[in-house]
Amino acid sequence: MYKIVRRKSLKPTVTQLEIEAPLVARKAKPGQFIILRVDEDGERIPLTVAGVNPEEGTV
């Protein structure tokens, strides 16, 4: 399970999350998508990668 490091509300309906995911942070690039699922049977939610920090291991 990945850990939410920071959460910032940009607008009432838009939230920016910084997730600790070292393996993803090494390969992901801004503009790509990651798929979020709350659990194995949960709905797949595509999220845009706004930026990565490979040194900290966050997306």
The first five atom37 places (N, CA, C, CB, O) and aatype in JSON, in Angstrom:
{
  "aatype": [12, 18, 11, 9, 19, 1, 1, 11, 15, 10, 11, 14, 16, 19, 16, 5, 10, 6, 9, 6, 0, 14, 10, 19, 0, 1, 11, 0, 11, 14, 7, 5, 13, 9, 9, 10, 1, 19, 3, 6, 3, 7, 6, 1, 9, 14, 10, 16, 19, 0, 7, 19, 2, 14, 6, 6, 7, 16, 19],
  "atom_mask": [
    [1, 1, 1, 1, 1],
    [1, 1, 1, 1, 1],
    [1, 1, 1, 1, 1],
    [1, 1, 1, 1, 1],
    [1, 1, 1, 1, 1],
    [1, 1, 1, 1, 1],
    [1, 1, 1, 1, 1],
    [1, 1, 1, 1, 1],
    [1, 1, 1, 1, 1],
    [1, 1, 1, 1, 1],
    [1, 1, 1, 1, 1],
    [1, 1, 1, 1, 1],
    [1, 1, 1, 1, 1],
    [1, 1, 1, 1, 1],
    [1, 1, 1, 1, 1],
    [1, 1, 1, 1, 1],
    [1, 1, 1, 1, 1],
    [1, 1, 1, 1, 1],
    [1, 1, 1, 1, 1],
    [1, 1, 1, 1, 1],
    [1, 1, 1, 1, 1],
    [1, 1, 1, 1, 1],
    [1, 1, 1, 1, 1],
    [1, 1, 1, 1, 1],
    [1, 1, 1, 1, 1],
    [1, 1, 1, 1, 1],
    [1, 1, 1, 1, 1],
    [1, 1, 1, 1, 1],
    [1, 1, 1, 1, 1],
    [1, 1, 1, 1, 1],
    [1, 1, 1, 0, 1],
    [1, 1, 1, 1, 1],
    [1, 1, 1, 1, 1],
    [1, 1, 1, 1, 1],
    [1, 1, 1, 1, 1],
    [1, 1, 1, 1, 1],
    [1, 1, 1, 1, 1],
    [1, 1, 1, 1, 1],
    [1, 1, 1, 1, 1],
    [1, 1, 1, 1, 1],
    [1, 1, 1, 1, 1],
    [1, 1, 1, 0, 1],
    [1, 1, 1, 1, 1],
    [1, 1, 1, 1, 1],
    [1, 1, 1, 1, 1],
    [1, 1, 1, 1, 1],
    [1, 1, 1, 1, 1],
    [1, 1, 1, 1, 1],
    [1, 1, 1, 1, 1],
    [1, 1, 1, 1, 1],
    [1, 1, 1, 0, 1],
    [1, 1, 1, 1, 1],
    [1, 1, 1, 1, 1],
    [1, 1, 1, 1, 1],
    [1, 1, 1, 1, 1],
    [1, 1, 1, 1, 1],
    [1, 1, 1, 0, 1],
    [1, 1, 1, 1, 1],
    [1, 1, 1, 1, 1]
  ],
  "atom_positions": [
    [[0.84, -1.17, 0.0], [0.0, 0.0, 0.0], [0.89, 1.24, 0.0], [-0.95, -0.01, 1.21], [1.89, 1.3, 0.72]],
    [[0.52, 2.22, -0.8], [1.3, 3.45, -0.89], [0.81, 4.48, 0.12], [1.23, 4.04, -2.31], [-0.37, 4.5, 0.46]],
    [[1.71, 5.32, 0.59], [1.4, 6.31, 1.62], [1.22, 7.69, 1.01], [2.5, 6.33, 2.69], [2.02, 8.11, 0.17]],
    [[0.18, 8.41, 1.43], [-0.02, 9.8, 1.01], [0.89, 10.67, 1.88], [-1.54, 10.24, 1.14], [0.75, 10.69, 3.11]],
    [[1.81, 11.38, 1.23], [2.78, 12.21, 1.95], [2.23, 13.62, 2.17], [4.11, 12.28, 1.19], [2.35, 14.17, 3.27]],
    [[1.62, 14.19, 1.13], [1.03, 15.54, 1.21], [-0.3, 15.56, 0.48], [1.98, 16.59, 0.61], [-0.5, 14.86, -0.5]],
    [[-1.19, 16.39, 0.99], [-2.49, 16.59, 0.36], [-2.78, 18.08, 0.35], [-3.62, 15.79, 1.1], [-2.72, 18.74, 1.39]],
    [[-3.1, 18.62, -0.84], [-3.32, 20.06, -0.97], [-4.58, 20.29, -1.8], [-2.08, 20.77, -1.62], [-4.7, 19.76, -2.91]],
    [[-5.5, 21.06, -1.26], [-6.73, 21.39, -1.98], [-6.45, 22.59, -2.88], [-7.91, 21.68, -0.99], [-6.16, 23.68, -2.4]],
    [[-6.55, 22.39, -4.2], [-6.31, 23.47, -5.15], [-7.58, 24.25, -5.44], [-5.74, 22.91, -6.46], [-7.55, 25.47, -5.6]],
    [[-8.7, 23.55, -5.5], [-10.03, 24.12, -5.68], [-10.99, 23.21, -4.93], [-10.42, 24.24, -7.21], [-10.59, 22.14, -4.48]],
    [[-12.24, 23.61, -4.78], [-13.18, 22.73, -4.05], [-13.31, 21.33, -4.65], [-14.54, 23.37, -4.01], [-13.61, 20.38, -3.92]],
    [[-13.09, 21.18, -5.94], [-13.23, 19.87, -6.57], [-11.92, 19.29, -7.08], [-14.2, 19.96, -7.72], [-11.92, 18.24, -7.73]],
    [[-10.78, 19.96, -6.78], [-9.47, 19.5, -7.26], [-8.51, 19.39, -6.08], [-8.9, 20.46, -8.36], [-8.3, 20.35, -5.34]],
    [[-7.92, 18.2, -5.93], [-6.97, 17.97, -4.84], [-5.66, 17.43, -5.41], [-7.56, 16.99, -3.79], [-5.68, 16.54, -6.27]],
    [[-4.55, 17.95, -4.94], [-3.24, 17.46, -5.35], [-2.72, 16.55, -4.24], [-2.25, 18.65, -5.62], [-2.67, 16.93, -3.08]],
    [[-2.33, 15.33, -4.63], [-1.78, 14.37, -3.67], [-0.33, 14.08, -4.03], [-2.63, 13.06, -3.66], [0.01, 13.97, -5.21]],
    [[0.51, 13.95, -3.03], [1.88, 13.48, -3.24], [1.96, 12.11, -2.59], [2.96, 14.49, -2.64], [1.74, 11.97, -1.38]],
    [[2.28, 11.09, -3.4], [2.26, 9.71, -2.97], [3.68, 9.15, -2.9], [1.4, 8.85, -3.9], [4.48, 9.39, -3.8]],
    [[3.97, 8.42, -1.83], [5.27, 7.76, -1.71], [5.22, 6.45, -2.5], [5.63, 7.49, -0.21], [4.58, 5.48, -2.08]],
    [[5.9, 6.43, -3.64], [5.93, 5.26, -4.53], [7.26, 5.26, -5.28], [4.72, 5.27, -5.52], [7.3, 5.69, -6.43]],
    [[8.34, 4.79, -4.65], [9.67, 4.89, -5.24], [9.81, 4.23, -6.61], [10.65, 4.28, -4.31], [10.46, 4.79, -7.5]],
    [[9.23, 3.05, -6.81], [9.36, 2.37, -8.1], [8.66, 3.14, -9.22], [8.8, 0.96, -8.02], [9.16, 3.22, -10.34]],
    [[7.51, 3.71, -8.91], [6.77, 4.5, -9.89], [7.51, 5.8, -10.16], [5.33, 4.79, -9.4], [7.59, 6.23, -11.31]],
    [[8.04, 6.43, -9.12], [8.72, 7.72, -9.27], [9.94, 7.63, -10.18], [9.15, 8.24, -7.9], [10.3, 8.62, -10.83]],
    [[10.59, 6.47, -10.24], [11.76, 6.31, -11.11], [11.41, 6.29, -12.58], [12.5, 5.05, -10.75], [12.21, 6.71, -13.41]],
    [[10.21, 5.81, -12.92], [9.86, 5.63, -14.33], [8.79, 6.58, -14.85], [9.4, 4.23, -14.54], [8.76, 6.85, -16.05]],
    [[7.92, 7.09, -13.99], [6.81, 7.94, -14.44], [7.31, 9.3, -14.92], [5.79, 8.12, -13.31], [8.31, 9.81, -14.43]],
    [[6.58, 9.86, -15.88], [6.89, 11.19, -16.4], [5.63, 12.04, -16.34], [7.45, 11.12, -17.85], [4.53, 11.51, -16.46]],
    [[5.76, 13.36, -16.15], [4.59, 14.23, -16.14], [3.76, 14.06, -17.41], [5.02, 15.69, -15.98], [4.31, 13.98, -18.51]],
    [[2.45, 14.0, -17.24], [1.54, 13.8, -18.36], [1.08, 12.37, -18.51], [0.0, 0.0, 0.0], [0.06, 12.11, -19.14]],
    [[1.82, 11.42, -17.93], [1.38, 10.03, -17.95], [0.29, 9.84, -16.9], [2.57, 9.07, -17.69], [0.01, 10.73, -16.09]],
    [[-0.32, 8.67, -16.92], [-1.39, 8.37, -15.97], [-0.98, 7.21, -15.07], [-2.69, 8.04, -16.71], [-0.23, 6.33, -15.48]],
    [[-1.48, 7.24, -13.86], [-1.41, 6.08, -12.98], [-2.84, 5.68, -12.67], [-0.58, 6.38, -11.66], [-3.74, 6.52, -12.7]],
    [[-3.05, 4.42, -12.37], [-4.38, 3.92, -12.06], [-4.48, 3.69, -10.56], [-4.69, 2.61, -12.85], [-3.65, 2.99, -9.97]],
    [[-5.49, 4.28, -9.94], [-5.73, 4.15, -8.51], [-6.9, 3.21, -8.28], [-6.0, 5.54, -7.86], [-7.95, 3.34, -8.9]],
    [[-6.71, 2.26, -7.37], [-7.81, 1.4, -6.93], [-7.76, 1.36, -5.41], [-7.71, -0.06, -7.54], [-6.69, 1.17, -4.83]],
    [[-8.9, 1.55, -4.77], [-8.95, 1.56, -3.32], [-8.71, 0.16, -2.76], [-10.31, 2.1, -2.83], [-8.03, 0.01, -1.74]],
    [[-9.25, -0.86, -3.43], [-8.99, -2.24, -3.06], [-9.03, -3.09, -4.33], [-10.03, -2.75, -2.02], [-9.25, -2.57, -5.42]],
    [[-8.82, -4.4, -4.19], [-8.74, -5.27, -5.36], [-10.01, -5.28, -6.21], [-8.43, -6.67, -4.93], [-9.95, -5.46, -7.42]],
    [[-11.16, -5.09, -5.58], [-12.43, -5.09, -6.3], [-12.93, -3.69, -6.63], [-13.49, -5.81, -5.49], [-14.0, -3.53, -7.21]],
    [[-12.15, -2.67, -6.27], [-12.57, -1.28, -6.45], [-12.51, -0.81, -7.89], [0.0, 0.0, 0.0], [-11.88, -1.44, -8.75]],
    [[-13.18, 0.3, -8.13], [-13.18, 0.91, -9.46], [-11.79, 1.48, -9.77], [-14.26, 2.02, -9.55], [-11.12, 2.01, -8.89]],
    [[-11.38, 1.37, -11.03], [-10.08, 1.91, -11.46], [-10.25, 3.39, -11.79], [-9.53, 1.12, -12.71], [-11.1, 3.76, -12.6]],
    [[-9.44, 4.25, -11.16], [-9.52, 5.69, -11.36], [-8.21, 6.17, -11.97], [-9.82, 6.42, -10.02], [-7.17, 6.06, -11.33]],
    [[-8.23, 6.7, -13.21], [-6.99, 7.22, -13.8], [-6.66, 8.6, -13.25], [-7.1, 7.27, -15.34], [-7.52, 9.48, -13.19]],
    [[-5.41, 8.8, -12.85], [-4.95, 10.1, -12.35], [-3.74, 10.54, -13.17], [-4.6, 10.03, -10.83], [-2.87, 9.73, -13.48]],
    [[-3.69, 11.81, -13.5], [-2.58, 12.37, -14.27], [-1.39, 12.61, -13.35], [-2.99, 13.68, -14.96], [-1.54, 13.13, -12.24]],
    [[-0.2, 12.25, -13.81], [1.03, 12.52, -13.07], [1.42, 13.97, -13.37], [2.2, 11.51, -13.46], [1.71, 14.32, -14.52]],
    [[1.44, 14.81, -12.33], [1.8, 16.21, -12.5], [3.3, 16.42, -12.35], [1.05, 17.07, -11.5], [3.87, 17.36, -12.9]],
    [[3.94, 15.53, -11.61], [5.38, 15.64, -11.4], [5.87, 14.47, -10.58], [0.0, 0.0, 0.0], [5.09, 13.79, -9.91]],
    [[7.18, 14.23, -10.63], [7.78, 13.15, -9.85], [9.04, 13.67, -9.15], [8.12, 11.95, -10.76], [9.65, 14.64, -9.6]],
    [[9.41, 13.03, -8.07], [10.64, 13.35, -7.37], [11.33, 12.01, -7.07], [10.37, 14.19, -6.04], [11.11, 11.41, -6.01]],
    [[12.17, 11.54, -7.99], [12.82, 10.24, -7.81], [13.72, 10.17, -6.56], [13.63, 9.91, -9.04], [13.87, 9.1, -5.97]],
    [[14.32, 11.29, -6.16], [15.18, 11.3, -4.98], [14.39, 10.99, -3.72], [15.88, 12.66, -4.84], [14.84, 10.22, -2.87]],
    [[13.19, 11.6, -3.59], [12.33, 11.34, -2.43], [11.45, 10.12, -2.65], [11.46, 12.56, -2.14], [10.88, 9.59, -1.69]],
    [[11.33, 9.66, -3.89], [10.51, 8.5, -4.19], [9.02, 8.82, -4.2], [0.0, 0.0, 0.0], [8.2, 7.98, -3.84]],
    [[8.67, 10.06, -4.61], [7.27, 10.46, -4.6], [6.79, 10.83, -5.99], [7.07, 11.63, -3.64], [7.55, 11.25, -6.86]],
    [[5.48, 10.67, -6.15], [4.79, 11.03, -7.4], [3.76, 12.07, -7.03], [4.11, 9.78, -8.1], [3.03, 12.55, -7.89]]
  ]
}
